[in-house]
């Protein structure tokens, strides 16, 4: 049991990039909207030198998460769906905008802070 908990902690640490005193916050924690409406999710972090915020979608049906987009410094980059948009500053906070909600948008949305090195 201890080994499993340790492995989970390591995986969580590598996905979020968290260490003591650093944090990533996402809000709101829950949304319930109607199809056709638009929503905005916010992600913020306080991790020095991290310059990218990534947004993921975990659909209700299907396995794993898929990358929706990222904000590298102030440069948004999208992956696919045109109704989805990202904005903000990867060094502090970023937003995920979803326009004209569809039933297929019902999912878990996650954000993560990341450091991109060139």
Kinemage of the C-alpha trace (Angstrom):
@kinemage 1
@onewidth
@group {chain A} dominant
@subgroup {mainchain}
@vectorlist {calphas} color= white
{ca unk a 1} P 0.000 0.000 0.000
{ca unk a 2} L 2.802 2.434 0.787
{ca unk a 3} L 4.436 1.846 -2.598
{ca unk a 4} L 1.216 2.592 -4.471
{ca unk a 5} L 0.681 5.816 -2.559
{ca unk a 6} L 4.299 6.815 -3.247
{ca unk a 7} L 3.909 6.161 -6.987
{ca unk a 8} L 0.697 8.187 -7.099
{ca unk a 9} L 2.382 11.087 -5.342
{ca unk a 10} L 5.278 11.052 -7.805
{ca unk a 11} L 2.906 11.021 -10.794
{ca unk a 12} L 0.866 13.899 -9.350
{ca unk a 13} L 4.065 15.859 -8.685
{ca unk a 14} L 5.310 15.448 -12.258
{ca unk a 15} L 1.949 16.376 -13.807
{ca unk a 16} L 1.439 19.540 -11.802
{ca unk a 17} L 5.022 20.607 -11.246
{ca unk a 18} L 4.193 21.313 -7.618
{ca unk a 19} L 6.682 21.503 -4.808
{ca unk a 20} L 6.472 22.839 -1.259
{ca unk a 21} L 5.072 26.379 -1.176
{ca unk a 22} L 4.062 26.382 -4.837
{ca unk a 23} L 0.516 25.889 -6.057
{ca unk a 24} L -1.784 25.750 -9.061
{ca unk a 25} L -5.425 26.841 -8.657
{ca unk a 26} L -8.325 26.343 -11.026
{ca unk a 27} L -11.753 27.965 -10.767
{ca unk a 28} L -14.601 27.483 -10.708
{ca unk a 29} L -14.374 23.943 -9.390
{ca unk a 30} L -17.767 22.970 -10.854
{ca unk a 31} L -19.880 24.386 -13.677
{ca unk a 32} L -23.362 23.487 -14.846
{ca unk a 33} L -24.418 25.316 -17.999
{ca unk a 34} L -26.792 24.824 -20.914
{ca unk a 35} L -25.874 24.005 -24.490
{ca unk a 36} L -25.319 27.116 -26.548
{ca unk a 37} L -23.923 29.116 -23.621
{ca unk a 38} L -20.296 30.168 -23.210
{ca unk a 39} L -18.048 29.554 -20.199
{ca unk a 40} L -14.655 30.648 -18.929
{ca unk a 41} L -12.322 28.684 -16.638
{ca unk a 42} L -9.393 30.305 -14.821
{ca unk a 43} L -6.050 28.777 -13.886
{ca unk a 44} L -3.362 30.504 -11.835
{ca unk a 45} L -0.040 29.513 -10.302
{ca unk a 46} L 2.711 31.026 -8.188
{ca unk a 47} L 5.658 28.930 -9.351
{ca unk a 48} L 8.687 31.086 -10.178
{ca unk a 49} L 10.149 30.607 -13.673
{ca unk a 50} L 7.196 28.484 -14.889
{ca unk a 51} L 6.059 30.111 -18.132
{ca unk a 52} L 3.354 27.872 -19.575
{ca unk a 53} L -0.167 26.915 -18.550
{ca unk a 54} L -1.646 23.857 -20.237
{ca unk a 55} L -5.352 22.992 -20.481
{ca unk a 56} L -6.586 19.387 -20.732
{ca unk a 57} L -9.979 17.778 -21.284
{ca unk a 58} L -10.923 14.381 -19.880
{ca unk a 59} L -14.149 13.344 -21.666
{ca unk a 60} L -16.863 11.414 -19.833
{ca unk a 61} L -16.497 8.589 -22.325
{ca unk a 62} L -13.040 7.653 -23.450
{ca unk a 63} L -9.711 7.094 -21.864
{ca unk a 64} L -7.134 9.582 -20.755
{ca unk a 65} L -6.841 13.291 -21.212
{ca unk a 66} L -6.309 15.302 -24.351
{ca unk a 67} L -4.436 18.566 -24.615
{ca unk a 68} L -6.753 21.427 -25.597
{ca unk a 69} L -4.247 24.244 -25.670
{ca unk a 70} L -1.513 26.122 -23.890
{ca unk a 71} L -0.423 29.660 -23.096
{ca unk a 72} L 3.356 30.088 -23.384
{ca unk a 73} L 4.159 33.470 -21.828
{ca unk a 74} L 1.388 35.474 -23.593
{ca unk a 75} L 1.267 33.311 -26.737
{ca unk a 76} L -1.808 31.070 -27.009
{ca unk a 77} L -1.552 27.786 -28.929
{ca unk a 78} L -4.619 25.654 -29.640
{ca unk a 79} L -5.058 21.979 -30.485
{ca unk a 80} L -8.095 21.404 -32.681
{ca unk a 81} L -11.572 22.513 -31.554
{ca unk a 82} L -12.329 26.033 -32.841
{ca unk a 83} L -14.961 26.773 -30.173
{ca unk a 84} L -12.216 26.511 -27.538
{ca unk a 85} L -9.808 29.373 -26.952
{ca unk a 86} L -7.065 30.136 -24.428
{ca unk a 87} L -5.712 33.480 -23.271
{ca unk a 88} L -3.657 35.011 -20.497
{ca unk a 89} L -0.067 34.844 -19.328
{ca unk a 90} L 1.613 31.495 -18.704
{ca unk a 91} L 3.742 33.047 -15.968
{ca unk a 92} L 0.701 33.825 -13.759
{ca unk a 93} L -2.789 33.001 -14.994
{ca unk a 94} L -4.598 31.779 -18.078
{ca unk a 95} L -8.179 31.258 -19.172
{ca unk a 96} L -9.985 28.567 -21.126
{ca unk a 97} L -12.967 29.925 -23.070
{ca unk a 98} L -15.550 27.528 -24.503
{ca unk a 99} L -18.077 29.083 -26.883
{ca unk a 100} L -21.459 27.623 -27.834
{ca unk a 101} L -21.369 24.678 -25.435
{ca unk a 102} L -22.302 21.312 -26.911
{ca unk a 103} L -23.305 18.165 -25.025
{ca unk a 104} L -19.965 16.652 -26.076
{ca unk a 105} L -18.182 19.334 -24.003
{ca unk a 106} L -19.357 17.679 -20.785
{ca unk a 107} L -16.015 16.619 -19.273
{ca unk a 108} L -13.421 17.227 -16.601
{ca unk a 109} L -11.118 20.130 -17.470
{ca unk a 110} L -7.690 20.359 -15.880
{ca unk a 111} L -4.888 22.878 -15.989
{ca unk a 112} L -1.206 22.484 -15.219
{ca unk a 113} L 1.758 24.819 -14.887
{ca unk a 114} L 4.873 23.920 -16.832
{ca unk a 115} L 8.313 25.285 -17.571
{ca unk a 116} L 9.239 25.389 -21.239
{ca unk a 117} L 12.959 25.614 -21.831
{ca unk a 118} L 14.523 26.469 -25.160
